[in-house]
């Protein structure tokens, strides 16, 4: 049996780290000027000690495993290695859940990357960006710092009970003196200082992790730091909200809360309060007699517009950030989707946006050369045949209708190719895919459970994506006669794919398209 670190050894390591942290804390507190600063330092050192302690338990576990002398190509080794990954992933999960805050966010982000062992991604995927409510007396300091000691004079009503809380802030409902119903998002006091200490702890944990496991998450940590610096500036979030509102100004079925700049600062964001229910609350959707399939199509159109047209994509489109309500002034049953939480968006590289549009064009036209060109540009030319499977669940050269299952022959061919893959090749593939592509894939998969709940066929999403991909190729180009000819050909292909692949195959054989 391969060696591992016992629970007793883990507790002993934790005790040593705890004593060291206590000594450091006693020294650190002598420079504190107020109770809030002292609380932040106490919490920070406890979280730091807990983080390093977890790392010091994981390191010897991997070290013992590597010293056991088992043939790395044997099934016993692979099984024990998988068990080790799972054991360490559970320790990291416990760390994230106990520390909370940005540790939850970091764990969520790590779970979305396919370049790390699946034991980690599957275990950490249960993390959610939630936090316990903080008492209003604790949060009021943010109101005073942002709006002044007489902040109460600005509101006719301010509910001390929060309506939501996450790792960076909690939200309260209020009404301004001029009758505006608003949501007030308040950053936790001392959060910036706590984030600095947490990031320091994560940096040390990554060093320990890299040396013992060989898994280097430095790039992810750097990206995480850059994202956090933007999320901590609520004025930046307000600017994002206005940019997205402008993007969708011609689509009344999409609503973005208006920002009240007169009541907003970098730590406090006041926005229009939007009524509605979560997109996953099917019972309320039925009560409001809203068209669930239209909601599913609308969600696909929103994401497709962000990816293919504007290259500016919401980073966290989970159901909590998607409200649905009846569209004001529209016929009964017409839904309107409200997008919330605009703190973080990903700006896609302009060249990659075009490449991604081209990828979908190649999938639609079944143009193998065009597909391989995109794969080569992404550094995964040898794995081009797997791109159709990843993005459309179809084999390269499939003649089935979009969204339909593979034929037995296609599945047999796929299994033949999959049998040739190793863990190293899969790791290489996802490691070399551009980060933007991995992000797009994550965003698309995030909405898949919502589509299933709304009973929207996957074919619908594929057709929407194909349509917007074509638009994205010409959004910044001069439109001439060639455009309209290709548009007609494109629409014909789209119709044939929706109806089935036989006619398309026949027309292609005779050179009609």
N, C-alpha and C positions, 0 to 999 in steps of 0.2 A: 504493500500500500504506500502511495506517495505521501510524504510528510506534510503536515499542516500545522498552523499555529493554534494552540488550544485556547479555549475561553479564559482559562486561568492566566495564561501568559498575556493575553490581550488586556485583562484587567490590571495586571502588574504594570504593563507599559503605560496604561492610562493613568495609574496612580503616580508614576514618576513624572509624567508630563503635567499632571495636575499640581504637584508640589512646585515644579518649576514655574508654572503659570502664576501660582499664588505669590511667589516671591517677586516675580516681575510686576504683578498687579500692585503690590504694596509700594513698590518704588514708583510706579507710574502715577498713582493717585495723588501724590504729594503736590503735583503741579496743577490739579484741577481747580477751576475758579467757581464752579456752580454744580448743583446736584445733577443736572442733565448731562453735563460733560462727564461727570463721574460715572453715571449710569452707562453712557456710551462706551467708556473705556473698560468698565467691568464686563459688559456684554461682549465687547470685542475680544478681550483676552480669553474669556471662557470659550468663545467660539473658535478662536485661534488654537487654543490648547486641544479642543475636541477634534479639530481638523488634523492637526499634526499627529495626535494620538491614533487616529484612524489610519493615517499613512504609515505609521510605525508598526501597526499590526499587519497591514497588507504586505509590506516589504519582506519580512522574514518568511511569510507564507509562500511567496513566489520564489524566494531564495532556496527554501527547503525543497520545493518542487523541482527546481532546476538541478539540484544536487543529487537527486534520487538515482540518476543514471539509467532511466528508462529510455528505450529507443523512441525518438521523437516521431517516428513514422508509424509506430505501433498503435493499435486501437486502444490499448490500455492507457497509453500516454494521452491520446486525444480525449478520452473520456475524463481522465483525471484533470487535464488542463481545462476542460469545459467546466468541471465542478469547481475548480479554483477560480475561474472567471466569475462564476455565479456567486460563489462565497464572497468574493471581493466586491462584486456589484451590490450585494445585499448590505454590505457594510457601508458603501457609499450612499446607498438609498437611505439607510438609517441616519447617516450624517446629515444629508440634505433635509430630511424631514425634521430632525431635531433642531438644527440651526435655523431652518426656515429662511425667509428673506430671499436674498439673491442666490443662495445655495439652491433653492428650488428652481429658480430660473436657469442657473448653470446646468443643473441636472436635466432639465427639460431640453436644453439646447444640445447637450451631449447625446441624449436619447434619439435625436433626430439625424445623427450622422451615422452613415452606414459603413464608415471606414474603421469603426472600432468593433470588437467582438460582439456578437448578437446577444450574449448573456448580459452585457451592460445595457444595450439599447432596450431590450425587452424589460429588464428589471426597472430601469429609470423612467420608462415611459408612463408609469402610474403617477408621476409627480404632477401636481397642479399648482398654478401660481395663485395660491390663496393664503390668507393670513388671518389670525384672530383679530377681532375688533379691539381697537385701543380706546380707553375712556376719553370722553370729550375734554376733560380737564387737562389731559396730557397733550391733546392735539391743539388746544386753543392757542398755544404759543405760536403756532404757524400763522393763525389768523392775525394775531397781534403784530407779528414781525412783518407780515405782508401788507395788511390793510390799516394797521395802526391800532392804538388802544381803544378807539371809538368804532371798532369794526361793526358792532351791533347796530349802530345807526344806519348802516348801509342795507340792512335786511329787515323786512317786515316779519319774517319767520325764518328760523334756522333750526332744523331738526338735529338735536344732539346725538341721536342714534344713527349710525352709518348704515347705508344701504348696500355697501360692498367694500371689500378690502382685499388688497393684493400685497405683493412683496415690497412695493415702493410707496404706496399711498392708500388712503381710504376715502370714500366718497360720501358726502352728505347732501340731502335734499334741502333746498331753501327757496325763499321768495324774496326778491329785492323790493325796495321801497316803491318802485314804480310798477310793481306787479309782475315782473318777469319770473317765471318758474325756472329755477336753475339747479344744476348739479355742481357741487363744489368739491373738487379733487384736491386733497391736502397731503403733501409729502410728510412722512414721519419725521418728527424732530430728531436732529442729530444723525440723519440717515447718511449724509455724504461722508461724515467721519467714519461711520460704521462700515460703509462700502469700501473705503480705503483699506481698513484692517482686514475685511473679508477677502478682498482681492489679493492682499499680501499672503493670507493663509492659503488661498487657492494656488498661488504661484509656487509656494513651498510644497504643497501637496502634489502638484504636477511634476515638480522635480523629483520627488520621492517616487512617484508613480512611474515616471519615465525610466528611471534607473533600475527599477525592480521588474517592471512588466514589459518594457520595450514599447509601450503605447505612449506616444508623444502628443499631447493635446495643447501644445504651446500656441499653435495657430488659432485654435478655437478660443483659448483664453484671451488672446489678443483681440480677436473679433468681439468677444463678450465685453471686454473693457470698453472698446469703442462704442458699442451699442449702449452700454450703461451711461456713458457720459452724455449721450443724446437724450436718453430716457429721463435722466435726472433734471433736465432743463424743460420745465413745463411750457415755457414760451415756444420752444421748438415744437412741442406737441401741438400747440395751437396753430402754428404755421403749417404743419403737416395737414391738420384738419381743413384749413382753408384751401390748401393746394388740392386736396382730394375733392372737396366740394366743387371746385372749379372744373376738375376733371369730369365730374358727373353732372354738371349743371344742366345738360340737355336731356338727362334721363330722370324724369320725375319719380320713378319707382325706387330711386336710391336717395337716402337722406343722410346728412351729416350734421351733427349738432353745431349750432353757431357759437362762436367764442365771444365772451364778454370781456374785452380787453381791459375795460375800466376796473374790473375786479380780478385781474390775473397778474401773477408774478412768476418768477422761475420756480417757486415752491408751491404755488397755489393756482389752480386753473378753474375758472368758472365758465360753465358752458350751458347752453340750452338743455333743459330737462326733456328727454324724449320718452314718451309712454310707449309701451309695447311689450311683447312677450319674447322669450328666448326662441330662437328658430327651431329648437328641438322640442318645444312644448306643443305637441300635436293636439292635445285636448283643447287648449286655448285657440289654436289656429282653426280648429273645427268650429268652436263656439263663435268665432268671428267670421266663419264661412269664407275663409281665405283659400285660394287655389294653391294647394301644396306643390303641385307639379310646376306651376309658374314660379313659385318661390325657388325651387331647385334650379330651374333654368336661369333665373335672375342671379342666383349665387354664382353660377358658372360664368355668366356674362360679366359680372363684376370682376371676378378674378382674371378672366381672359383679357378684359380691357386693361387691367393693371399690368399684366405680364406682356402681352403682345403689342399693345398700342403705346402705353406711356412708360413702361419699364420702371414703374414706381409701385412697389408691392407691399401691402400690409403684412407685418411680420408675425401676427398672432391672430389668425382668423378662427379662433375657437368659438363654440356656440355662445359663450358668455358675451362676446363682442359683436354678436349679430342679433339685433332685435327685429321683430316683424310687427307691423300694425296695418290697419286699413289705410290706403292712400287717401289723404284728404282731397275731397272734391272729385274723386273718381267713382265709377260704378261699383256697386256692392260686389265684394269678392276680390277686388284688385289689391294685391299686397304691396307694401312698401318696406324695403329692407333698410334698417338704420345701422350704419357702421359706427362702432364705438372704439375707444382707446387707440388714438393715433400717435402714441408716443414713439413708435419705432416702425419705420418703413425701410425697405431695401431698394436702393437705386441700382437697377441692373446696368451692367456695362452696355453701352449702345450697340457695340458690335455683337455682343452675345445675344441681345434681344433679336437682332436680325437673324443670327444663326439659329436661334430657337424657332423663329417663324419659318425659316428654311427647312429645319428638321421636319416640321409638321407638313410643309409642302411636299417634301420627299416621301413622307408616309402616305399622304393622300394620293400622290401620282405613282406610288410604287417605283420611285426612281432610285435604284440602288446606288448609282454613281453619286447622286446628290446627297444621299444618306451617308455614304462613306466620306464624302468631302467634309461634312459637318463633324463626323466622328474624328477625322484627322485633325481638324481645327481644335477639337477639344482634347486631343492627346490620347484618344481611346480607339484609334482606327481599327485595331485588331478585334474589337468587341462591338462593332457596328451592328451586327445581327441581333444584339440584345436590346438595342434602343427601342425598336417597335414594341417589343414585349413589355418594357418598363413603362412606356408612355401610353400605349393603346391596348395592352394585353393581347397583341396579335404577333404572329410570326412574320419574319421578313418574307415578303412575297405572298402573304395570305390573300385569298380571294373571298373570304367570308365578309359579311356585312359588318360595319363598325359596331362594336359592342357585343357581337355574337361570340359564342364560345368557339374554340379551335376545333377543327375536325380531328378524328382519331389519327389520321395520317400526319397532320400538323403537330399534334401533341407528341407523336412518336418521334418525329424529327427533332422537336424541341428537347425531349428527354435525352436524345443521343448527344446533342451539343452540351446540355447541362452536365451530363456524366463526365465530360472532359474538363469541367471547371474544378479548380481546387480553391481552398480557402485563400491561398496567396493571390490567385488571379482575381478573385472577387474583391479582395482588399485593394489590389492594384487598380482595378476598374473604378471603384468609388473614390479612391484616394486621388486619382488623376482627373476625374470629372471636375469641371469648374465649380467653384463654390456656389455660384449663382444658379447653376443647374440643380444642384442638390437642394438648394433653398426652394426652387420652383417645385421640385418633386415633393418636398415636405409640405408645401402649401396645398398642393393638389390633393395629396393623401389625407390632409387634415379635414377636408370637406367631404371625403368619401362617406364616412359614417352618417353625416347629415343627409346626403343624397339617398342613402339606403333607407333612413328613417322616413324621409318624405316620399319614398317609393318612386324615385326618379331613376330611370334606366341609365346605365353608364354610357350608352350610345349618345344620349342627349349631351352629356358633357363633351364627348369626343367631337360631335358635330359643331358645337359652339366653339370649341378650341380651334378646329380646322377653319371655321369661318373667320375668326378673329386673327388667326395666323396669316391668312391671305391679306386681310386689311392691313396688318402690321407691316407687311413687306412694302406697301405703297404709301404708308401714312406720311412719309417725308419725301415722296418722289413726285416728279411731274407725271400727270395722268394723261395718256394719249390713247390712240386707237388700239395699240397693243394691249393696254390695260383692260379695256372692255372685252377684247377677244379672249384674253386669259381668264377674265372674270366669268364669262359665259361657260368656258370649258371647265372652270373650277366648280361652278354651280351644278353643272351636269354630272361631274364626278361625284360631288357630294350627294346628289340625289340618288345616283346609282349605288353608292356605298350604303346609303340608308336603306335602300330597297333590297340590296343583295349584290354579291360580287360577280354573278355569272354574266350579266349583261355587260358589265365593265370589262371583264376578261375577253368577251366576244368582240366588243368594239375596239379594244386595244389590239387584238389579234389582226383585225382588218385595217389598223392604222387610222381609225376614225377619230381617236383622241390620243 
